[in-house]
Amino acid sequence: MTRAQQTVSVLLLVSSFYLALYLGLIPLNETFQTEVIPVLPFWAVISFGSYLLGRLGLAIFTFNDVPEAHAELQKEIELAKVELRQGKVEVD
């Protein structure tokens, strides 16, 4: 099973379960049914967004410096400038 098939399967399972809860096919406490179930999608989106922002912040915080990549990028920039100047394009 590919990653896409697994993702679609999980999404269908979760959405089917939520729909069963929302339509009242699974009996729950009336307060829970009317006050909690309708806002679960919003809570899920906000939680997922918070998780992604936290992950992004951690990735930025632990970002490693790579001097070799910096030197390679500088060489590529200089090569591009030379090629552009040969094509009569003004740079810098």
Secondary structure as the mmCIF struct_conf table of DSSP 4:
data_model
#
loop_
_struct_conf.conf_type_id
_struct_conf.id
_struct_conf.beg_label_comp_id
_struct_conf.beg_label_asym_id
_struct_conf.beg_label_seq_id
_struct_conf.end_label_comp_id
_struct_conf.end_label_asym_id
_struct_conf.end_label_seq_id
HELX_RH_AL_P HELX_RH_AL_P1 ARG A 3 TYR A 22
TURN_TY1_P TURN_TY1_P1 LEU A 23 GLY A 24
BEND BEND1 LEU A 25 ILE A 26
HELX_RH_AL_P HELX_RH_AL_P2 GLU A 30 THR A 31
HELX_RH_PI_P HELX_RH_PI_P1 PHE A 32 VAL A 36
HELX_RH_3T_P HELX_RH_3T_P1 ILE A 37 VAL A 39
HELX_RH_AL_P HELX_RH_AL_P3 LEU A 40 PHE A 61
TURN_TY1_P TURN_TY1_P2 THR A 62 THR A 62
HELX_LH_PP_P HELX_LH_PP_P1 PHE A 63 ASP A 65
HELX_RH_AL_P HELX_RH_AL_P4 PRO A 67 GLN A 86
TURN_TY1_P TURN_TY1_P3 GLY A 87 LYS A 88
#
